[in-house]
């Protein structure tokens, strides 16, 4: 099974995946990257009004092969 690495960037800090995950194919890696985003954004609620998280998937050679992102904007209305 191919090994995929999931690096996370929250706008200020890059968390590099050094262990990787064995997954059957690129579609499974895509699905995992997308599934990570909602939980990540909840755990990193913005202190300001905007937050964008990016998950970059790398293959075994270290090449970036896929990127998924999620943005959260908070607007106070009063």
Rosetta blueprint (number, residue, H / E / L):
1 X L
2 X E
3 X E
4 X E
5 X E
6 X E
7 X E
8 X E
9 X E
10 X L
11 X L
12 X L
13 X L
14 X E
15 X E
16 X L
17 X L
18 X L
19 X L
20 X L
21 X E
22 X E
23 X E
24 X L
25 X L
26 X H
27 X H
28 X H
29 X H
30 X H
31 X H
32 X H
33 X H
34 X H
35 X H
36 X H
37 X H
38 X H
39 X H
40 X H
41 X H
42 X H
43 X H
44 X L
45 X L
46 X L
47 X L
48 X L
49 X L
50 X E
51 X E
52 X E
53 X E
54 X E
55 X E
56 X E
57 X E
58 X E
59 X L
60 X L
61 X L
62 X L
63 X L
64 X E
65 X E
66 X E
67 X E
68 X E
69 X E
70 X E
71 X E
72 X E
73 X E
74 X L
75 X L
76 X L
77 X L
78 X L
